[in-house]
């Protein structure tokens, strides 16, 4: 049986490196099995020759693009079936060559990765180290077995008279001992020397270290010996009747020349610039593309203006790390080191890759691999914003507080520099997600706005074409609308019809349409929401996500409706549920949706409808029906807890004990849930008061609010550093319920964090007003605050703060005895500025000061 060539197919060249070399080796194995054994075990009993021959034939017959996959299969087979100490020479050398070609030369090219070693992921570094050791071990084993096999042939009694044995020996000597063997040994040692060198550099990774068992001097001596042996041999031969035999292909010899040129210029820690004439043009052409680039870069021949993006980054990586080897651990040292990354920045504009994100990823990789060393701290201390964002992302799972600090630092630096929007948008998006998950919706909205438009909330948005095309910017609008949907109410100052209309042209996805529709439902304009809902259902009628969002909106309509409208809203929602059953559940012959989120929304909507139409006992039965949707204990826990509280309030039972136990048991999970429940209850209580709902309704809602506040405020106020959003919620709820003393204490605490926050100053002044009575000295304090707020705001800018402050000043004037005529004159002056006096709520309060004739 004729076996394939033992030589390599370069996939990159789509050609056989040594297509002229094809030889049979089964005869040699037969001779070896008959004539002698290695390690006292017959080779024929160790090696299933037919299987190995089949694999060899597959390698020989494979198309160029499939060769590496077949070689990979052969590597796996040998690792499972062969022992390195008993493998025949050619098999061992074949294996070493396969390892070189498959694991060290293809893909990213391990040899070139040694020049950017700290930037290589730790898993890849470990794999490269393992394969270099395997190349070295099998090439050494192959040469050791080769000497034994040649000696066995020479000792055979028929050797002097048998031309077949003589020919086999000639092949082994010429192809294996004098050429392929020295070639593999030299390359194995070259890899080991360079791997050992980069492990000794000041910038060497700290997360995984590889120690050499042989000194570098000893490795260099051996490499020089094998290189000299290879160079001393003629490249072709006519001996033994072989014809013109090319022992090493030109591509293989070019690889040897590259390694030899680099090794000659390698010192203990560095590599001196290569002489570009060390390789001729033909040899360079025969190298793999990544090896060509490495030779050019080490020779100083790179011109980044002429290169596509990815080689640009590879070149910059190499030069950055070379500059870092001896850079001082200072801001200037880092700036000088990373200049090559900035050199390619302009070249990448408009090419697609996000320069900022790519550089940030590489610097974060350096930070990870240097963990625990001074270089890691140095990098964080002086890193540009793009790197801070990526480092913060890496820290988030293990150190959320430190991660947040770095995001904030990146945000401030990026805003101050004003040259790179990408880290500004990435940091804003990440902080927005943190705030959203923590229930700090106001902050989430602010951050998502920045991620969407590249500027703080309230500023003129950056033109869309100037924004970086990155996921954080694409998803910013989706998250912004989802956050707005949480707090959208008819009295909302931020989420208004005008504001939503300004965002309409930003909608890109069905998810955007649904979040947009929820915002319209929240502010009470269901007619504007309806087209987006119907469009989403028509576009994706089988989408569980779409149906879940639609049911959530129906539940929202019922929960936030005025008492006189609730029954009608609930009947409409029940009709939607029935339509959903008929169109989605019945065709699938199921009672409950299979999708967990849809199942949860289906259950909660049914409970909301039942509570409105059938009463709390019926709602409780619907909620507790089997099977229990697991999502109600996970992502929909907040909605479930809020609904349970309302059902319990309808039944006249308390849930505070259970809520407190849950909060103390799992505060990270339950605190945002409780904050959401408290926010919704406060919003509903405010709406009931403003709409002059029946007293019984208002009392019931106040009781539910008091119960939740008692649980949540006790926990929040005992925390060392609670969320400002949660403190504000506690203060607002306490003020609404008339507990001005507690509210004032919390507002004072908030103002220690930010002394000029208008909503907190307003709350503080309202509490002081409530507690002051008619004492002029005490009333002077809130009066000064109200005046300050009126001057800092306007009917258009923070209208709630402006009109509340106007009402507060009039109330103080009334308490100190100002005449009704003068009070009404002030109201009339305000009407000339804004005829509607701030809307229904504030108009009624202001008109209460009208003089009685």
Buried (B, 14 or more C-beta within 10 A) or exposed (E): EEBBBBBBBBBBBEEBBBEEBBBEBBBBBEBBBEBBBBEEEBBBEBBEBEEBBBBBBBBBEBEBEBBBBBBBBBBEBBEEEBEBEBBBBBBBBBBBBBBBBBBBBBEBBBBBBBBBBBBBEEEEBBBBBEBBBBBBBBBBBBBBBBEBBBEBBEEBEEBEEBEEBBBBBBBBBBBBBBBBBBBBBBBBBBBBBBBBBBBEBEBBBBBEEBEBEEEBEEBBEBBBBBBEBBBEBEEEBEEBEBEEBBBBBBBBBBBBBBBBBBBBBBEEEEBEEBEBEBBEEEBBEBBBEBBBBBBBBBBEEBEBEEBEBEBBBBBBBBBBBBBBEEBEBEEEBBEEBBEBBBBBBEBBEEEEBBBBBBBBBBBBBBBBBBEEBEBBBBBBEBBBBBBBBBBBBBBBEEEBEBBBBBBBBBBBBBBEEEEBBBBBBBBBBBBBBBBBEBBBBBBBBBBBBBBBBBBBBEEEBBEEEEBBEBEBBBBBBBBBBBBBBBBBBBBBEBBBEEBBEEBEEBBEEBBBBBBBBBBBBBBBBBEBBEEBBEBBBEEEEEBBBBBBBBBBBBBBBBBBBBBEBBEEBBBBBBEBBEEBEEEBBEEEEEEBBEBBBBBBBBBBBBBBBBBBBEEBEBBBEBBEEEEEBEBBEEEBBBBBBBBBBBBBBBBEEEBBEBBBEBBEEEBEBBBBBBBBBBBBBBBBBBBBBBBEBEEEBBEBBBBBBBBBBEBBBEBBBEEEEBBBBBBBBBBBBBBBBEBBEBBBBBBBBBBEEEEEBBBBBBBBBBBBBBBBEEEEEBBEEBBEBBBBBBEBBEBEEBBBBBBBBBBBBBBBBBBEEBEEEEBBEBBEEBBEEBEEBBBEBBBEBBEEBEEEE
